[in-house]
Amino acid sequence: MQGRRYAAAARLGGWRAAGPGAAQLDLGGALAEIAVAEDGSVRLRAAPGMALPADPSEAVGRLPWRAAPAAFREREDGGLRLDQDGPEGAVRVEVDPAPFALRVRDRRGASLAELGELAFAADGAGRIRLAVSASERFFGFGERHGPLDRRGRREWLRNRDPALRSRDPMYLGIPFFLRLARGPGGICASGVLLDAFAPSHFDVAASDADAVVMESGGGGIDLCVFPGPRPADVLRRFTARVGRTPRPPRWALGHHQSRWGYGDERAIRRIASELRARRIPTDVLHLDIDHMRGYRVFSFDPKRFPDPKGLFADLAQQGFRAVVIVDPGVKVDPEWSVYRDGEQADAFCRCEDGRPYRLRVWPGESALPDFNRAAVREWWGEQHRPLLDAGVSGIWNDMNEPAGWSRDLRVGRVMLPIRGQDTSRMLQSDPCERGRVAHEQVRNLYGLQECRATRAFLESANPGRRPFVLSRSGHAGIQRYAAVWTGDNRSRWPDLRESIPMLLGLSLSGAAFCGADIGGFALSCSPELYARWIQLGALQPFARTHSMWLSRAQEPWSFGPRVEAIARQALCLRMRLMPYLYGLFCESEASGSPVWRPLFYEFPEDPDAAAVEDQLMLGPALLVAPVLERGARERELYLPPGVWIGWDDDARWVGPRRIRVAAALERTPIFARAGSLVATQSPVAHAGEAPEEPCVLEVFPGADGAAELWEDDGESTAYREGAAARTPLRLWHRAGGRLRVELGRREGDLELAERAVRVVVHACPAPRSVTLDGERLREGSAAPGYTAEEGRVQVRFADTGGGHSIEVDPAP
Ligand code: MIG
């Protein structure tokens, strides 16, 4: 990004209204458009010349912009002003004429964004300065190494395979950041998306402590400001623009077991039967590149995988789904139909001089589909049909930065890239399909567009079913199409620790369904590291164990019986938490809330919470403080303000407070926030198995609270037409220490049979009486009834969905 010469566009020469909530500005040699949405989001598009480039919003899957009904008016000094005051937000947007500046304020008059010093380079790259304050913190940018708070960093976003070096950029940059500012009026969060598809650059108060300077790398400036005031408000608005994680199939939330090196059908069958024989909950098995015939995508090697259909049918019998890897590189092989078809359809990228573009990947000389063209996406999607016909349930998109190299050395299975990828002469269609542009101008869209093609095909081939796609690369909005994992990490303690800020950064960038390879991909994992990793990984939004063939075996039983038991326990906890976890995904689809949240997301007013990067909140209720150090058998952690209850020991703590707790190898410190109601079930081997107890409600007293239980068939899209159930849950503390737990009347059209419910009230001494719907219950384990043991009151009854309330009257 260095070396470009920028010319300022600093004067407002004239303006005109451009539809509701919008104005077009003549900036003398540059044109700008400011658009205000109903929800208070503000978009600035600007480019040099007399016309703005075509709006790529629709072409890259952005959601419709709902314009504010308000209009811009001219100020006395020639500047502009618009006030938008709607049910979803109020903003004042102002334009200063000279020097040109754009200001966004919230309802209270607090500044949300102050943008100026707009400038353009000859190649169309735009630069703009955002004024920031000294106390602000910055989060996001997608997948990054290092700290969660990005203040003081220079972020270069060019998706690439960092090839096992801990260096940014990585596979998946997202040019969005969340600002957390502390002003006299309290906390104020807001967000900024620089919707650039070329490699972009952000100087995050590094050169100038008072500014974030953004450079688009091409195509002018397309920038959105999303008001808060809370982080959750920012995420809601940001994801209303770029899209949310659609409700995943329930099985995709189970544990996935994977390895580059499960070389044949027998290996896969063995893993499947071991997992079941050892009662280690797992839903999904992945097939890495080993399954292909000479690394031809969409193929199966006839010797090593002679009968994929039979294999997947047998796996399905045992309750396993299969996910298969698909790389974008298509082997150049005129004898092979996929390549021939692609050539015929003119689906592959070319060079400037019209010759086909080639790079080297696993199959050798390969061609890359030009996913920016709708016809190519459709063609690519169709190629997946044989995989679906064989019984594959999900697609894993690797290498889609795109990654590859221009020369390599092969020694048997080992391939050594000896020259990096050269894309300098590669062309692609621009996303609006108005012509070909240099690949670099649209590089960061490559993975997103591939996943979009994949998902669209899965949706059309299996109508009414929820697809599962996993991706390594992406861009803002990747969550609409795919879950993401953080690529090639290593089996080392620092990589475990770093996975927390990395996944939290992704989560805050909109990619809620994310995970790091459990146990680490490269190098050999030690038993202790695996134990600690699966304890944390089992609580990741996406939970997959994956490793490479050069490393020691990394199945849950590969580290001896003690660690196997730890893995089983961790994955059983995930299965127990499934109703809660599933609900978090439902909420994410509804409001854009992440599943993994930094502490400050839940406690924005607490300055100490913002500095915590080695703990996380799993949804609003559970604080997780994993052990991240070799040999550690205790852990120091921070509890934000409020009452906290130890998940496994019911110990009561009052925050804000730093504490030190014991953490034997078997233990992960987890705390429930007082006032939370966590829906759980008894553990199952996989999501398709009916739990013995489908509804166990864990209640943590100490504060009033509310939650919701979300249910549906876990697989189809019928929930969108109302075939779903939502049960409001509430906890009240009444006079005299009495507690009231309510399961509200179930809403929605999902038919559910009458079922046994168990409500567990934690940290609760033996009561004087317990009532259900006003009737006094008898002590005893038969339903309806209650028990009071070990400081927990457990109430059992049959739930009809009509609403129930429980009152617990404490001992005198
Ligand atoms: O160049 O498919 O990140 O998960 O096992 C390596 C083989 C290619 C990289 C992925 C990794 C996968 C591996 N792939």
Residues whose N, C-alpha, C, O or C-beta is under 5 A from the ligand:
A	BS01	MIG	W260 D288 I289 D398 G487 D488
